[in-house]
Amino acid sequence: MDDLKVKLSKEGRILIPLEIRKALQLHEGDELILRLEDGELKLLTEKMLF
């Protein structure tokens, strides 16, 4: 998948594009984990942790 550019809102929110939500099987209400690692922000699902 190619890189996708998103904007940070003034409230600090980003919109995860539909293409990525579908690929990760994300649904409204799912809990996600943000991890700052070596200067990169990683978005993980609980499935990815176990």
Stockholm file with secondary structure:
# STOCKHOLM 1.0

chainA/1-50         MDDLKVKLSKEGRILIPLEIRKALQLHEGDELILRLEDGELKLLTEKMLF
#=GR chainA/1-50 SS CCCCCCCCCTTSCCCCCHHHHHHTTCCTTCCEEEEEETTEEEEEEHHHHC
#=GC SS_cons        CCCCCCCCCTTSCCCCCHHHHHHTTCCTTCCEEEEEETTEEEEEEHHHHC
//
